[in-house]
Amino acid sequence: MRLATFASVFAAACAARAPALLAQARLHLVLVDTAVLSAPRLDESSGIAPSRRPGVYWTHNDSGDGPFLYATDSTGRDLGRIRVEGARNVDWEDLARAPCAAPPGTCLFVGDIGDNSARRRWIVVYVVPEPEPPSGPADTERRVVAIDSIRLRYPDHPHDAEALAVTPEGRLLIITKDLSHPARLFSAPLAGHGRDPVVLEPVCTLAMGINPLVGRLATGAALSPDGLWLVVRTYVSLHVFALDGCRPLLPERGIGLPVVETQGEGVTFEAPGRLVTSSERGTVGHAVLVRYQLLGLPEP
């Protein structure tokens, strides 16, 4: 999809259909279960994505760790880790899984997009063919090679960001986390880039009621399996938008997350209407994985 069409559809739909959609949407978040992430090396789970093996998830640490992907399951078991060759962890913040041309047909997109000081000249998204998950705590020596590193820069100035998603059409979506400004959605193509950084294109401002005092800052994002719904999480809430526009399905405060997480940042869909979130270890001494059922998404 051409960018002009992509952005214009977002803007037009936002103005025309937001009130009706808000009136129709009756979203409910139902807690399914929780688990403690037992891997001793996994203390800052910042992004999460489902594996092709049912019930297994990929995650990674924030800055300060090496370029490792960790595997866990819904019970929080430590399933080991895999090193990503050709990558470095400056500030890995989010993770997405989407179709790609490389075997086995799916890739993990690792967002090295964090920039707390807003000084990075460019950010990077690593494209990694999805490996077979490791099998246990001692399975830590395997490696996978990143087949691409997409360098990106903003059209105005550097931004901090912790939320990334990949559309079925092959576009990267990045949502900013500026303490004193609204969350902004940017987009870039996955294909057709050269050696120079790709300039991210502004798409829209998301109606999220950003408020750092209560922890309402964009810390993770995920697309529903059908590619229609963009879910953005904060430390304390969940927000849902229709991908064909900046149309919020919820008021600006979103849905409050019923489980209190220390530095909760990761979110993914493991199935239609089924969300998984993850958190950092923080002062409580353990990171958690939480599964929810998201009920009430409108039909396409």
C-alpha positions as CSV (number, residue, x, y, z in Angstrom):
1,M,0.0,0.0,0.0
2,R,1.4,3.4,-0.9
3,L,2.1,5.6,2.1
4,A,-0.1,8.4,0.9
5,T,-3.1,6.0,0.7
6,F,-2.1,4.5,4.1
7,A,-1.9,7.8,5.9
8,S,-5.0,9.3,4.2
9,V,-7.2,6.4,5.1
10,F,-6.1,6.7,8.7
11,A,-7.0,10.4,8.8
12,A,-10.2,10.2,6.9
13,A,-11.6,7.3,8.9
14,C,-10.6,9.0,12.1
15,A,-12.8,12.0,11.4
16,A,-15.7,10.2,9.9
17,R,-16.3,7.1,12.0
18,A,-14.8,7.5,15.5
19,P,-18.1,8.5,17.3
20,A,-20.0,5.6,15.8
21,L,-17.3,3.1,16.6
22,L,-16.9,4.3,20.2
23,A,-20.7,3.9,20.6
24,Q,-20.6,0.3,19.3
25,A,-17.5,-1.0,21.0
26,R,-18.1,-2.8,24.3
27,L,-14.6,-4.1,25.0
28,H,-14.0,-6.3,28.1
29,L,-10.6,-7.5,29.4
30,V,-10.9,-10.8,31.3
31,L,-8.0,-12.3,33.2
32,V,-7.1,-15.8,32.2
33,D,-4.0,-16.6,34.3
34,T,-0.6,-15.3,35.5
35,A,2.9,-16.8,35.8
36,V,6.3,-15.8,37.1
37,L,9.0,-15.7,34.5
38,S,11.5,-18.1,36.0
39,A,14.6,-17.5,33.7
40,P,17.2,-15.9,36.0
41,R,18.7,-14.1,33.0
42,L,15.4,-12.6,32.0
43,D,14.9,-9.6,34.3
44,E,13.6,-6.9,31.9
45,S,11.1,-8.6,29.6
46,S,10.4,-5.6,27.3
47,G,8.8,-7.2,24.3
48,I,7.0,-10.5,23.6
49,A,5.8,-12.4,20.6
50,P,4.2,-15.9,20.1
51,S,6.4,-18.7,18.8
52,R,5.2,-21.0,16.0
53,R,5.2,-23.7,18.7
54,P,1.9,-23.3,20.4
55,G,2.1,-22.1,24.0
56,V,5.7,-20.8,23.7
57,Y,6.7,-17.2,23.5
58,W,9.7,-15.2,22.5
59,T,10.9,-12.3,24.6
60,H,14.0,-10.2,25.3
61,N,15.6,-8.0,27.8
62,D,15.8,-4.2,27.7
63,S,19.2,-2.4,27.3
64,G,22.2,-3.8,29.2
65,D,21.9,-7.4,27.8
66,G,23.4,-9.0,24.8
67,P,21.5,-9.7,21.6
68,F,19.5,-12.6,23.0
69,L,16.0,-14.0,22.4
70,Y,14.6,-15.9,25.3
71,A,11.9,-18.6,25.2
72,T,9.2,-19.2,27.8
73,D,5.7,-20.7,28.0
74,S,2.4,-19.8,29.7
75,T,3.7,-21.2,33.0
76,G,6.8,-19.0,32.9
77,R,9.2,-21.9,32.4
78,D,12.8,-21.1,31.4
79,L,13.2,-22.7,27.9
80,G,16.6,-21.2,27.2
81,R,17.9,-18.5,24.9
82,I,19.3,-17.9,21.4
83,R,21.9,-15.4,20.3
84,V,21.1,-13.1,17.3
85,E,24.3,-12.9,15.2
86,G,24.8,-9.6,13.4
87,A,22.8,-7.6,16.0
88,R,23.6,-5.6,19.1
89,N,21.3,-4.6,21.9
90,V,21.6,-0.8,22.3
91,D,18.0,-0.5,23.7
92,W,15.8,-3.4,22.5
93,E,12.2,-2.4,23.4
94,D,9.7,-4.5,21.4
95,L,9.3,-7.6,19.4
96,A,6.9,-8.6,16.6
97,R,6.3,-11.8,14.6
98,A,5.1,-11.6,11.0
99,P,5.3,-13.4,7.7
100,C,8.5,-13.1,5.6
101,A,10.2,-14.6,2.6
102,A,12.9,-16.4,4.5
103,P,12.4,-19.9,5.7
104,P,10.4,-21.0,7.7
105,G,8.1,-18.2,6.4
106,T,8.0,-16.2,9.6
107,C,10.4,-13.7,11.0
108,L,10.9,-12.0,14.3
109,F,11.3,-8.2,14.1
110,V,13.4,-6.9,17.0
111,G,12.9,-3.2,17.7
112,D,16.1,-1.5,18.9
113,I,14.1,1.7,19.1
114,G,14.6,2.9,22.7
115,D,16.1,6.4,23.1
116,N,15.5,7.7,26.6
117,S,17.7,10.8,25.9
118,A,16.3,11.4,22.4
119,R,19.8,11.6,20.9
120,R,20.1,8.6,18.5
121,R,20.7,9.6,14.9
122,W,18.8,6.5,13.9
123,I,17.2,3.4,15.3
124,V,17.3,-0.2,14.1
125,V,14.8,-3.0,13.5
126,Y,16.5,-6.4,13.1
127,V,14.8,-9.0,10.9
128,V,15.5,-12.6,12.2
129,P,14.1,-15.8,10.6
130,E,12.2,-17.4,13.4
131,P,14.3,-20.2,14.8
132,E,13.0,-23.4,16.5
133,P,12.6,-22.5,20.2
134,P,15.2,-23.9,22.6
135,S,14.1,-26.7,24.9
136,G,15.2,-25.9,28.4
137,P,17.3,-23.8,30.8
138,A,20.6,-25.4,29.6
139,D,19.8,-24.8,25.9
140,T,21.6,-21.4,25.6
141,E,24.3,-21.9,22.9
142,R,22.3,-21.8,19.7
143,R,22.6,-18.9,17.3
144,V,20.5,-17.4,14.5
145,V,21.7,-14.8,12.0
146,A,19.8,-11.5,11.4
147,I,19.1,-11.3,7.7
148,D,18.5,-7.6,7.7
149,S,18.9,-4.5,9.9
150,I,16.6,-1.7,8.9
151,R,17.9,1.7,10.0
152,L,15.2,4.3,10.6
153,R,15.1,8.0,11.5
154,Y,12.3,10.3,12.3
155,P,11.4,13.2,10.0
156,D,11.7,15.9,12.7
157,H,14.0,14.9,15.6
158,P,14.8,11.8,17.7
159,H,12.1,10.3,19.8
160,D,12.0,7.6,22.5
161,A,9.8,4.6,21.5
162,E,9.0,1.3,23.0
163,A,6.1,0.0,20.8
164,L,6.5,-1.7,17.4
165,A,4.2,-3.8,15.2
166,V,4.3,-5.2,11.6
167,T,1.3,-5.1,9.3
168,P,0.3,-8.0,7.0
169,E,1.1,-5.7,4.1
170,G,4.7,-5.4,5.2
171,R,4.9,-2.1,7.0
172,L,6.6,-1.2,10.3
173,L,4.6,0.7,12.8
174,I,6.4,2.5,15.6
175,I,4.7,4.5,18.4
176,T,6.6,7.2,20.3
177,K,6.9,7.4,24.1
178,D,7.5,11.1,24.7
179,L,6.9,12.2,28.3
180,S,5.5,15.6,27.4
181,H,3.8,14.9,24.1
182,P,1.0,12.7,22.8
183,A,1.8,9.2,21.4
184,R,2.5,9.5,17.6
185,L,2.3,6.6,15.2
186,F,5.0,6.4,12.4
187,S,5.3,4.0,9.6
188,A,8.0,2.7,7.2
189,P,8.1,0.0,4.5
190,L,10.0,-3.3,5.2
191,A,11.2,-3.6,1.7
192,G,12.9,-1.3,-0.8
193,H,15.4,0.4,1.6
194,G,19.0,1.0,0.9
195,R,22.0,1.6,3.1
196,D,20.9,5.0,4.2
197,P,18.4,5.3,7.1
198,V,14.7,5.1,6.0
199,V,12.8,8.2,7.0
200,L,9.7,7.3,9.1
201,E,6.5,8.7,7.9
202,P,4.0,10.3,10.4
203,V,0.6,8.6,10.3
204,C,-1.4,10.0,13.2
205,T,-1.5,11.0,16.8
206,L,-3.2,8.3,19.0
207,A,-5.9,9.3,21.4
208,M,-4.4,7.7,24.6
209,G,-4.6,10.4,27.2
210,I,-0.9,10.3,27.8
211,N,-0.1,11.0,31.4
212,P,3.4,10.1,32.9
213,L,2.2,10.7,36.4
214,V,-0.1,7.7,36.3
215,G,2.0,5.6,34.0
216,R,0.0,6.1,30.8
217,L,2.8,6.0,28.3
218,A,3.0,3.7,25.2
219,T,5.3,0.8,26.2
220,G,4.3,-1.9,23.7
221,A,2.1,-2.7,20.7
222,A,0.6,-5.6,18.9
223,L,-1.6,-6.3,15.8
224,S,-4.5,-8.7,16.0
225,P,-4.0,-11.9,13.8
226,D,-6.4,-10.5,11.2
227,G,-4.4,-7.3,11.0
228,L,-7.4,-5.1,11.8
229,W,-6.8,-4.0,15.4
230,L,-3.8,-2.2,16.9
231,V,-3.5,-2.7,20.6
232,V,-1.2,-0.4,22.5
233,R,-0.4,-0.9,26.1
234,T,0.9,1.4,28.8
235,Y,2.2,0.6,32.3
236,V,-1.4,0.7,33.6
237,S,-3.8,0.4,30.6
238,L,-4.7,-1.1,27.3
239,H,-5.9,0.9,24.2
240,V,-7.4,-0.4,20.9
241,F,-7.4,1.3,17.6
242,A,-8.8,0.3,14.2
243,L,-5.8,0.0,11.8
244,D,-7.7,1.6,8.9
245,G,-7.8,4.9,10.8
246,C,-6.8,6.6,14.1
247,R,-10.2,5.4,15.4
248,P,-10.1,4.6,19.1
249,L,-12.4,1.9,20.3
250,L,-12.1,3.1,23.9
251,P,-12.0,6.4,25.8
252,E,-8.6,8.0,26.1
253,R,-8.0,6.4,29.5
254,G,-8.3,2.9,27.9
255,I,-9.0,-0.2,29.9
256,G,-7.2,-0.5,33.2
257,L,-5.0,-3.6,33.5
258,P,-6.3,-5.6,36.4
259,V,-2.9,-7.2,37.2
260,V,-0.3,-4.7,38.6
261,E,3.0,-5.2,36.9
262,T,6.4,-3.6,37.7
263,Q,7.4,-1.8,34.5
264,G,4.9,-3.7,32.3
265,E,5.9,-3.3,28.7
266,G,5.3,-6.3,26.5
267,V,2.0,-7.2,24.7
268,T,1.1,-9.6,21.9
269,F,-1.8,-11.6,20.5
270,E,-1.4,-15.3,20.8
271,A,-4.8,-16.0,19.1
272,P,-7.8,-13.9,18.1
273,G,-9.0,-12.1,21.2
274,R,-6.2,-13.6,23.4
275,L,-3.5,-11.2,24.7
276,V,-0.3,-11.9,26.5
277,T,1.6,-9.2,28.5
278,S,5.0,-9.3,30.2
279,S,6.9,-7.1,32.6
280,E,10.3,-6.3,34.0
281,R,11.4,-7.8,37.3
282,G,11.7,-4.4,39.1
283,T,11.7,-4.0,42.8
284,V,9.4,-7.0,43.5
285,G,12.1,-9.3,42.3
286,H,10.2,-11.2,39.6
287,A,8.9,-10.6,36.2
288,V,5.4,-11.8,35.2
289,L,3.5,-13.1,32.2
290,V,-0.2,-12.5,32.1
291,R,-2.8,-13.8,29.7
292,Y,-6.1,-12.0,29.0
293,Q,-9.2,-12.5,26.9
294,L,-10.2,-9.4,25.0
295,L,-13.9,-9.6,24.3
296,G,-16.1,-7.4,22.2
297,L,-13.9,-6.5,19.2
298,P,-16.2,-5.4,16.4
299,E,-16.6,-7.6,13.3
300,P,-14.6,-6.5,10.2
